[in-house]
Amino acid sequence: MISKLSQNIQPSSTLEITAKANQLKAEGIDVIGFGAGEPDFITPIEIREAAKNAIDNGFTKYTPASGLMSLRQIIANKLKKENNLEYNANQIVVSNGAKHSLINAFSAILDLGDEVIIPAPFWLSYPEMVKIVHGVPKYVYTKKENRFKLQPSEFKKAISNKTKAIVLNSPSNPTGVIYTAEELKALGDIAVENNIWIISDEIYEYLVYENNEHISMASLSKEIYDHTITINGISKAYAMTGWRIGYLAAPLEVAKAAGNIQSHATSNPNSIAQKASEFAIEHGGNFIKEMVQTFSKRRDCLYEGLKQIEGFEVVKPDGAFYCFVDIKELYGKKYKDQAINSASIFAKLLLEDYSVAVVPCKDFEAPSCIRLSYTINEESITKGLNRIQEFINELV
């Protein structure tokens, strides 16, 4: 028998829908994939060359478990310059992707039964990670009229004597919304007053559009800094998802605990990927600018197109690369005698008969919503929108 813990962990529906779409593509079907949570760009050649140089120079051995000291210092420099955050290299742990950094953070601060407040809708892995380390996820359902941002009153109401941490993600997956400095400060002050850890997931920090601005939670006051674990990585910013490099920056006691846990779980992250990451962080700024310009155009194309589809209620994204759509106005309609009564049914039929992959958001605690990623070119976005409209036209 497998463990009760493993039976309680849900599979990732985003990976499942992507796998199904890829299977159809392998069969020669022209699938429009709005599911992937990764840039469609290739890692810049200069970064790839840095990795090749590391291999050619024989840089293929173990590194310190928490990552190269040189990389950790480069990250510290970046955080000071770009985020107004003062960390030394010993406060940073480099891991096998930001997912791993989150697991390390939860492992470092949670005891059996500790509660973690997670505003919904959320990235589906947060609660599963909390459960893996025997914590208890506690959902707070945010409101559409607040653009799905957690309100101070909602935060206060959710706090119990078991609350140990809160997870905040800005820019957000799946909604694409960004918290302002004032909004973050209000939440941060509540966390400080109640001695609650803040897990600030900032993996989409560079993917910001129009006049919106990313703010690092830990930059807002010394007290908030002392209660914040900042999570970030190189995957989204430099189109390096497969390189698996993430990091956390935290008060020293947390960093030491996370590093110690990692030393026994995985040891160091890939040495070659670490060298590539050093180059990316120090020299990858122009690539980010070009990628953000492209994503901004795609965002406009997808958002404006989705707004025109009857029965869709769309959140305009401030950042990241997702559009979040509520489809509940379509409930009660039928497609070939199949009732549309959930986003999961909608997504299944859309993929099977119209070869368009979207992510149903039941596992994001938003069962009437779908998420569409604009990590595909504008031609494909337009083709996908046309197919979605054709599908909806068939509903009765």
N, C-alpha and C positions, 0 to 999 in steps of 0.2 A: 504494500500500500504506500502511495505517496503521502507526503505530509499534509496536515490540515491547512497549513500556511499556503502551500503551493496550490491547493484546491481553491483557495480563496482569492487567488490572483487572476485577474481577467486578462485575456489576450488583447493585444493592441489592434483595435479596429482600423486604425489608419494603415498599419502595415498589412492588414488582411485585405483591405480594398485595393491597395497598391499591388499586392501580389496577384490578386484576381485580374486587375487591369493588365499587368505584365504578361500573365498567362494568355489572355486574349490577344495581346499584341504578338506574342510568339506564334500564335495560330494564324497570323496574317490579317487580323481584324484591325481596322483603323480606329483605335481607341483614343479619345480625347481625355487626358488624365488631369483632372483638377485635384487629385488627391495628395500628391507628393509634398512633403514639408521640407524640401531642399531646393536650393537654387539649381537651375538647369545649366548654369555656366560651368565651364571647365576651370579647374584651379589654374590661376595665372602661371604662365611658363616660367617666370622668374622664381616663383615659389617651388615649382617642380624641379627646377635646376638646383635650388638649394638642397633639396632632398637627395638628388643624384650626387651632388658634391659630398654630402655626408656619407653616402654609401662608398663613394670612391676613396674617401679618406679613412675608411674603416670604422666609422662611427656607428658601430653595430652592437655595442655592449650594453650592459645594464647602466642605468643612470641612478642617481638618488631616487628613492621611492616617491618622493613628493615632486619630482621633476628636476630638470637641470636648474642649478642656481642662476645661471645666466638667463634662462628663459623666465624664471620667476622675477628676476630683477627687471627685465624688459616689460613684463606685465605690470609690475609696480610702477615703473616709469609711465606707462600708458595710462594707468588709473589716475596718477597724479596730474598728468598733462590734460587728459580729456574729461575726467570725471570729478576732479577736485577731491580725490581720495588719497589719504596718506597711509599707505601700507608699506612695510618693509618685506623683503623677499621671504622671510620666515613665516609671514602671515598668509602666504599663498601656497596652495596645493594644486599641482597640475595633474589632471586625471584623464581617463580614457573617455573623453567626451563630457559635455555638460550634464548628461544623464548620470554618469558616474559621480560627478561632483555633487549632484543633488543627493544621491544615495549616501555618499560620505557625510554630507552635512546632516542629514536626518539621523544617520548612525551615531554621529558625534554628540547629538543633543537630546535624543529621545530615549526615554525609558518605557518599559512595558505599560501600556494603557494611556500614555500621554496623548493629548489631543492636538491636532494640527488643523487650524482653520484654513479652509480652501474656498475662496470665492468661486461660485459657479456662474457661467460656464468656465471650465478650466481645461488645460491640457491633460489628456486622459491618464498620463503616467503618474501625476502627482499622488493621487490616493493610493495607487498600487505600491509606490515607493514607500509611503508611510507605513502601509501594512507589512511590507517586507521586513521592516525593522521593528515590528510589533507595536507601532503607534496606531492611533485611531483618527482617520480623516473625519473632519466635521465640516459639512458643506453649508455655505451661506449663499442663498439664491439671490443674485443681484437683479436689478430691474432694468427693463428696456428703456424706460424713460430717463434713467441715469446712465445710459449708454453702457450698461453692464459693468459699471464701476462700483466697487464696494464703498458704501457710505459709512462715516464714523459711527452713526447710530446702530447700523447693522453689525459692525464689528463689535461694539460694546455689548450688544445683546447676546452675541455668540460666545463670549468669554465665560469660562467656567473655572472651577478650581483645578481642573485637569489640563487647561490650555497651556501648551508649552511653546507653540510657534504659530505663525501665520505665513502663508505663501502668497507673494504678490508677483505678478508677471506683467511687465510694461516695457515695450509694446507687447500686446497680448496675443497669445494663441489660445482660442480661435477667433476672437473678435476683432483684433487689429487696433483696439483702442489704446490710448496712451494716457497715463495719469499725469496731471500737472504737478508742479512742485508743491503747490498749496494743498492739493489733495493727498499727496504722499506724506507731507508733513503732519497733517491732521491724523492720519492713520499711524504714522510713526510715533507720535506723541502718546497715543493710546497704548501702543505696544510697550513703550518705555514705562508708562505709569503702572502697567500690569506685569512688568518684567517678563515680557513675551519675546521670543526670538522672531526676527523677520528674515524669511528666506526670500531674497530679492533676485528673481530670475530675469536677467537682463540680456539674454542671448540674442535678441533682435534689436539691440540698441542702435545700430547704424541704419536700420531700415525704417526711416522716418521721412514723411512726405509733407509738402507744403510748408506751413510755418510752425509745424509741431516740433517739439523738442524733447529729447530723452533726458531724464533726470535720474541720477543714481540715488537711491534711497539713503545710503549711508553718508551722503554728502550734506544732509540737511541739518544735522546738529551732532555734537560730540556724543550726546546721550543716545541718539538713534544709531550712530556709528557703532557704539559699543553693543548694540542689540541686533546688528545686521550681519548676515552672511550673504555676500554678493556672489552670484553664480553667473558665469559667462563662458565664452569659448570662441573658437575660430571657425566653427562649421558654417554658420550662416553668412558671416561677414566676408569670407574669402573663398566661398564655394569649396569648402574643404570638409564636407560632411563625412566622407569616408576615412579621413585621416585620424579621426577620433581623438581630438585634443580639446578638453575643457578645463576650467579652473574655478576654484573658489578663493575668495579673499575674505578674511574674517579676523576677529580678535584672536590673539595668539593661542589661547587655550583651546579654541575650536580648531584652529589650523593644525596644532600639534596632535589633537585627538584624531582628526580626519586623516592626517598623514600616517599616523600609527596604524589606523584601521586599513588604509590602502596598502601599507607595506606587507600586511598579511594576506590581503585579498587578491591583489593583482601585481604587487610591486610597482615598478615605474611604468608610465605610458611609453609608447613606442619611441625609441631614441631618434629615429630618422624623422618622424613626424614632428618631434619637438624642435629639431633644427629648422625644419621648414616653417614652423610656427614662429620662430624667432624672426626669420626674414619677413614673414607675412605681416606681423604686428608692426615692425619697424618701417617697412617699405610698401605696404599694400594699399595705401590711402587712395591713390588714383583709381585703382580697380574698384574700390568700394563706391566712389563717386559715380563711375560709369554704370555700375550695376544698379545703384539706387535710381538713377535717371531712367533706366530701362524699366525697372519695377514700377516707377511712378506712372509711366505711360500705360503700362499693362493694368495697373490698378484702376485708372480712369476708364479704360476700355471695358474691363469686367464689371466694375461698379455701375457704370452708366447703362450697360446692357442688362444687368440683372434688375435694375430699377424699372425697366420697361416691361418686365414679365409679370403678368397678372397673377396675383396670389403669392408673390414673393414680397417679404419685408426685409430690407437689406440694411445692415449697419455699414456706414461709410468708414473704412479703415484709416486710421491715422498713421499706422506703421505696420511692421511685419510684412507678410505677403499672402494674407487670407481675406476673403470676403465671407461674412457670416450671415446666413439667410434663414429666416423663419418661414416655414412653408405651411403652417397650420391652417391658413385660409383655404388650402386645397383639401383639407380633411373632408371626407364624405364623398368626394369624387371617386370615379372608378376608371380603371384602365383594363379593358378586356375582362370585365367582371371581377377584377382584383381591386378591392377597396384600398384607397390611400388613407391609411390611418396612423402612419408614423413616417418619420424621415427615413428610417431604415428600409421600409417597403418602397418608398419613392426612389431611393438610391439604387436598390436592387433592380427595379424595373428599368430605370434609366440606363444602367450599365448593360443589362441583358439585351434590351431591344434597341437602344440608341447609341450604344458604345461610348457613353460618357461616364467617367468615374468621378463621383463626388463623395465626400466623407459624411456619413450620417453621424450626428453628434449626441446620440444616446449616452455614449461613454464619457462625454464631456458634461454630462448632466444637463443636456439641452435636447430632449428627445424629439422636439418638433423642428429642429434646425439642421441645416447642412453647412459644411465648410467647403469653400472652393479656393484652391491655391492658384495664384497667378504667376507660377513659375514655369509657364509655357509662353510661346511667342503669341503676338497679337492675332496672327492669322488663325492659330489654333483656338484662341479664346473666342474669336468671332464664330468659328465653325461650331464650337461647343455650345455657345449661346443659341445658335440657330437650331441645333438638335434639341436642346432643352425646350425651346419654344414649340418645336414640332411635337415633342412628347406631351407637353401640357395641352396643346390643341386637341389631342386625342382623348383627353379626360372628359368624362360626362357625369 
